[in-house]
Amino acid sequence: MQTKSKNKSQKSKAKSKMNKGLLFTLCSLLFTLNASAQCAMCRASLESNGDTKQAEAVNDGIVYLMAIPYILVGLLGFVIYKMYTKKN
């Protein structure tokens, strides 16, 4: 009887952690800050050109390229977590 109650409490703790992680992820995605991610050379080159549209496009591209590895690592971690919890 005690092992069943321990299993239930462990599962509820794991579910609670997963819910907190999901909430944190959703909040992080919904409430983003405007980022200006450029290297010094790119910034100097684009500012001297005077074309703000091109500068914004380069800026968006840099942020996009920066975000992809984090998303992939997060997905990999999620898959490993699901595989680990499925075993138990």
Backbone as a printed PyTorch tensor [residue, N CA C, xyz], in Angstrom:
tensor([[[  0.8150,  -1.2030,   0.0000],
         [  0.0000,   0.0000,   0.0000],
         [  0.8600,   1.2700,   0.0000]],

        [[  1.9390,   1.2400,   0.7860],
         [  2.7650,   2.4290,   0.8790],
         [  3.4870,   2.7270,  -0.4340]],

        [[  3.8600,   1.6940,  -1.1520],
         [  4.5600,   1.9150,  -2.4250],
         [  3.6430,   2.5790,  -3.4450]],

        [[  2.3540,   2.2340,  -3.4120],
         [  1.4190,   2.8730,  -4.3370],
         [  1.2760,   4.3580,  -4.0230]],

        [[  1.2120,   4.6860,  -2.7490],
         [  1.0800,   6.0880,  -2.3730],
         [  2.3620,   6.8540,  -2.6940]],

        [[  3.5130,   6.1950,  -2.5710],
         [  4.7730,   6.8480,  -2.9360],
         [  4.8230,   7.1060,  -4.4310]],

        [[  4.3700,   6.1370,  -5.2180],
         [  4.3570,   6.2980,  -6.6660],
         [  3.4390,   7.4500,  -7.0830]],

        [[  2.2740,   7.5250,  -6.4270],
         [  1.3390,   8.6030,  -6.7430],
         [  1.9320,   9.9620,  -6.3950]],

        [[  2.6070,  10.0530,  -5.2380],
         [  3.1850,  11.3330,  -4.8390],
         [  4.3390,  11.7180,  -5.7610]],

        [[  5.1240,  10.7360,  -6.2110],
         [  6.2120,  11.0190,  -7.1390],
         [  5.6620,  11.4830,  -8.4830]],

        [[  4.6020,  10.8340,  -8.9330],
         [  4.0020,  11.2270, -10.1990],
         [  3.4080,  12.6280, -10.1160]],

        [[  2.7690,  12.9410,  -8.9880],
         [  2.1700,  14.2700,  -8.8550],
         [  3.2590,  15.3390,  -8.7780]],

        [[  4.4020,  15.0350,  -8.1420],
         [  5.5070,  15.9870,  -8.0940],
         [  6.0820,  16.2070,  -9.4850]],

        [[  6.2390,  15.1220, -10.2310],
         [  6.7640,  15.2340, -11.5970],
         [  5.8090,  16.0320, -12.4710]],

        [[  4.5180,  15.7840, -12.3120],
         [  3.5130,  16.5120, -13.0960],
         [  3.5300,  17.9970, -12.7360]],

        [[  3.7040,  18.2930, -11.4420],
         [  3.7580,  19.6700, -10.9910],
         [  4.9700,  20.3820, -11.5900]],

        [[  6.1170,  19.7010, -11.6160],
         [  7.3220,  20.2900, -12.2010],
         [  7.1300,  20.5230, -13.6950]],

        [[  6.5080,  19.5650, -14.3530],
         [  6.2840,  19.7050, -15.7880],
         [  5.3340,  20.8720, -16.0650]],

        [[  4.3000,  21.0200, -15.2490],
         [  3.3590,  22.1290, -15.4200],
         [  4.0570,  23.4710, -15.2010]],

        [[  4.9390,  23.5390, -14.2040],
         [  5.6810,  24.7770, -13.9570],
         [  6.6000,  25.0870, -15.1230]],

        [[  7.2500,  24.0580, -15.6580],
         [  8.1310,  24.2540, -16.8060],
         [  7.3640,  24.7200, -18.0210]],

        [[  6.2020,  24.1350, -18.2250],
         [  5.3600,  24.5300, -19.3590],
         [  4.8880,  25.9710, -19.1950]],

        [[  4.4950,  26.3410, -18.0040],
         [  4.0580,  27.7100, -17.7320],
         [  5.1990,  28.6990, -17.9700]],

        [[  6.3980,  28.3540, -17.5010],
         [  7.5650,  29.2160, -17.7080],
         [  7.8570,  29.3820, -19.1920]],

        [[  7.7880,  28.2840, -19.9390],
         [  8.0510,  28.3340, -21.3780],
         [  7.0220,  29.1970, -22.0940]],

        [[  5.7620,  29.0120, -21.7610],
         [  4.7090,  29.8210, -22.3920],
         [  4.8890,  31.3030, -22.0860]],

        [[  5.1910,  31.6100, -20.8340],
         [  5.3970,  33.0190, -20.4690],
         [  6.6070,  33.5930, -21.1830]],

        [[  7.6610,  32.7900, -21.3140],
         [  8.8630,  33.2560, -22.0010],
         [  8.5810,  33.5330, -23.4710]],

        [[  7.7580,  32.7060, -24.0800],
         [  7.4550,  32.8940, -25.4950],
         [  6.4690,  34.0340, -25.7220]],

        [[  5.5290,  34.2060, -24.8160],
         [  4.5040,  35.2260, -25.0010],
         [  4.9880,  36.6270, -24.6520]],

        [[  5.8600,  36.7300, -23.6680],
         [  6.3180,  38.0330, -23.1980],
         [  7.7880,  38.2150, -23.5490]],

        [[  8.0600,  38.3980, -24.8220],
         [  9.4360,  38.5530, -25.2640],
         [  9.8260,  40.0230, -25.2780]],

        [[ 11.1070,  40.2470, -25.1920],
         [ 11.6440,  41.5970, -25.2510],
         [ 12.1990,  41.8500, -26.6450]],

        [[ 12.1880,  43.0900, -27.0520],
         [ 12.7400,  43.4440, -28.3460],
         [ 14.2610,  43.3820, -28.2510]],

        [[ 14.8780,  42.5610, -29.0740],
         [ 16.3230,  42.3760, -29.0230],
         [ 16.9800,  43.0330, -30.2260]],

        [[ 18.1350,  43.6030, -30.0000],
         [ 18.9350,  44.1770, -31.0760],
         [ 20.2550,  43.4200, -31.1070]],

        [[ 20.2620,  42.2820, -31.7580],
         [ 21.4330,  41.4170, -31.7600],
         [ 22.2030,  41.5850, -33.0610]],

        [[ 23.2650,  42.3520, -32.9910],
         [ 24.1420,  42.5150, -34.1450],
         [ 25.5710,  42.5850, -33.6480]],

        [[ 26.4740,  42.0980, -34.4750],
         [ 27.8770,  42.2870, -34.1490],
         [ 28.2560,  43.7310, -34.4930]],

        [[ 29.3800,  44.1740, -34.0010],
         [ 29.7890,  45.5660, -34.2040],
         [ 30.0130,  45.8870, -35.6840]],

        [[ 30.5790,  44.9410, -36.4130],
         [ 30.8530,  45.1780, -37.8390],
         [ 29.5440,  45.2850, -38.6290]],

        [[ 28.5970,  44.4110, -38.3510],
         [ 27.3100,  44.4630, -39.0530],
         [ 26.5910,  45.7720, -38.7540]],

        [[ 26.6100,  46.1640, -37.4980],
         [ 25.9260,  47.4000, -37.1030],
         [ 26.5410,  48.6060, -37.8180]],

        [[ 27.8730,  48.6910, -37.8210],
         [ 28.5480,  49.8360, -38.4570],
         [ 28.2540,  49.8640, -39.9570]],

        [[ 28.2760,  48.7090, -40.5740],
         [ 28.0230,  48.6220, -42.0150],
         [ 26.6000,  49.0480, -42.3480]],

        [[ 25.6520,  48.5810, -41.5750],
         [ 24.2500,  48.8780, -41.8750],
         [ 23.8650,  50.3110, -41.5070]],

        [[ 24.4580,  50.8430, -40.4230],
         [ 24.1200,  52.2100, -40.0310],
         [ 24.6820,  53.2300, -41.0180]],

        [[ 25.8290,  52.9310, -41.6000],
         [ 26.4060,  53.8720, -42.5560],
         [ 25.6210,  53.8700, -43.8640]],

        [[ 24.9330,  52.7700, -44.1300],
         [ 24.1490,  52.6340, -45.3530],
         [ 22.8760,  53.4860, -45.2930]],

        [[ 22.2770,  53.6200, -44.1220],
         [ 21.0810,  54.4430, -43.9620],
         [ 19.7810,  53.7150, -44.2640]],

        [[ 19.8460,  52.4730, -44.6760],
         [ 18.6370,  51.6960, -45.0030],
         [ 18.1650,  50.9610, -43.7480]],

        [[ 17.1370,  51.4910, -43.0880],
         [ 16.6780,  50.8850, -41.8370],
         [ 15.9650,  49.5600, -42.0650]],

        [[ 15.3080,  49.4140, -43.2030],
         [ 14.6220,  48.1420, -43.5100],
         [ 15.6290,  46.9980, -43.5730]],

        [[ 16.7490,  47.2430, -44.2370],
         [ 17.7760,  46.2170, -44.3640],
         [ 18.3870,  45.9150, -42.9930]],

        [[ 18.5900,  46.9330, -42.1840],
         [ 19.1490,  46.7320, -40.8410],
         [ 18.2010,  45.8880, -39.9920]],

        [[ 16.9150,  46.1580, -40.0790],
         [ 15.9350,  45.3730, -39.3170],
         [ 15.8870,  43.9320, -39.8150]],

        [[ 16.0140,  43.7370, -41.1230],
         [ 15.9910,  42.3840, -41.6760],
         [ 17.1970,  41.5810, -41.2070]],

        [[ 18.3730,  42.2030, -41.2090],
         [ 19.5740,  41.5230, -40.7260],
         [ 19.4310,  41.2090, -39.2410]],

        [[ 18.8880,  42.1490, -38.5030],
         [ 18.6710,  41.9520, -37.0720],
         [ 17.7360,  40.7640, -36.8160]],

        [[ 16.6440,  40.6910, -37.5450],
         [ 15.7020,  39.5810, -37.3970],
         [ 16.3500,  38.2500, -37.7700]],

        [[ 17.1580,  38.2620, -38.8090],
         [ 17.8470,  37.0400, -39.2180],
         [ 18.8150,  36.5450, -38.1650]],

        [[ 19.5230,  37.4560, -37.5270],
         [ 20.4650,  37.0730, -36.4710],
         [ 19.7200,  36.4780, -35.2910]],

        [[ 18.6210,  37.0930, -34.9020],
         [ 17.8300,  36.5720, -33.7780],
         [ 17.2580,  35.1970, -34.1300]],

        [[ 16.7920,  35.0280, -35.3490],
         [ 16.2570,  33.7370, -35.8020],
         [ 17.3330,  32.6540, -35.7380]],

        [[ 18.5080,  32.9620, -36.2580],
         [ 19.6010,  31.9810, -36.2280],
         [ 20.0470,  31.6720, -34.8060]],

        [[ 19.9460,  32.6420, -33.9180],
         [ 20.3400,  32.4280, -32.5340],
         [ 19.3210,  31.5510, -31.7960]],

        [[ 18.0510,  31.6560, -32.1410],
         [ 16.9980,  30.9400, -31.4160],
         [ 16.9150,  29.4620, -31.7820]],

        [[ 17.2390,  29.0950, -32.9990],
         [ 17.0800,  27.7200, -33.4710],
         [ 17.8400,  26.7050, -32.6080]],

        [[ 19.1230,  26.9130, -32.2760],
         [ 19.8090,  25.9140, -31.4370],
         [ 19.1510,  25.7290, -30.0670]],

        [[ 18.6720,  26.8030, -29.4810],
         [ 18.0120,  26.6970, -28.1790],
         [ 16.7180,  25.8900, -28.2870]],

        [[ 15.9760,  26.1000, -29.3410],
         [ 14.7380,  25.3480, -29.5450],
         [ 15.0460,  23.8710, -29.7380]],

        [[ 16.0670,  23.5620, -30.5350],
         [ 16.4350,  22.1630, -30.7740],
         [ 16.9080,  21.4730, -29.4980]],

        [[ 17.7110,  22.1590, -28.7050],
         [ 18.1780,  21.5760, -27.4420],
         [ 17.0000,  21.3760, -26.4940]],

        [[ 16.0810,  22.3250, -26.4710],
         [ 14.8910,  22.1790, -25.6280],
         [ 14.0430,  20.9870, -26.0480]],

        [[ 13.8570,  20.8100, -27.3480],
         [ 13.0880,  19.6610, -27.8430],
         [ 13.7940,  18.3510, -27.5230]],

        [[ 15.1020,  18.3130, -27.6830],
         [ 15.8630,  17.1130, -27.3560],
         [ 15.7240,  16.7840, -25.8710]],

        [[ 15.8240,  17.8020, -25.0240],
         [ 15.6550,  17.5880, -23.5890],
         [ 14.2680,  17.0730, -23.2520]],

        [[ 13.2630,  17.6070, -23.9240],
         [ 11.8900,  17.1610, -23.6900],
         [ 11.7100,  15.7000, -24.1000]],

        [[ 12.2780,  15.3170, -25.2530],
         [ 12.1700,  13.9320, -25.7180],
         [ 12.8740,  12.9910, -24.7560]],

        [[ 14.0530,  13.3770, -24.2850],
         [ 14.7760,  12.5380, -23.3190],
         [ 13.9860,  12.4280, -22.0210]],

        [[ 13.3980,  13.5320, -21.5840],
         [ 12.5910,  13.5080, -20.3620],
         [ 11.4010,  12.5600, -20.5150]],

        [[ 10.7210,  12.6330, -21.6580],
         [  9.5720,  11.7550, -21.8870],
         [ 10.0020,  10.3030, -21.9320]],

        [[ 11.1210,  10.0010, -22.5570],
         [ 11.6210,   8.6280, -22.6170],
         [ 11.9680,   8.1350, -21.2170]],

        [[ 12.5730,   8.9940, -20.4160],
         [ 12.9610,   8.6140, -19.0600],
         [ 11.7280,   8.3760, -18.1830]],

        [[ 10.7310,   9.2370, -18.2880],
         [  9.5410,   9.0710, -17.4420],
         [  8.6810,   7.8840, -17.9190]],

        [[  8.7700,   7.5510, -19.2040],
         [  8.0110,   6.4100, -19.7150],
         [  8.5670,   5.0940, -19.1610]],

        [[  9.8870,   5.0340, -18.9320],
         [ 10.5180,   3.8330, -18.3660],
         [ 10.0370,   3.5750, -16.9440]],

        [[  9.8900,   4.6510, -16.2060],
         [  9.4960,   4.5150, -14.7780],
         [  8.0140,   4.4070, -14.7340]]])
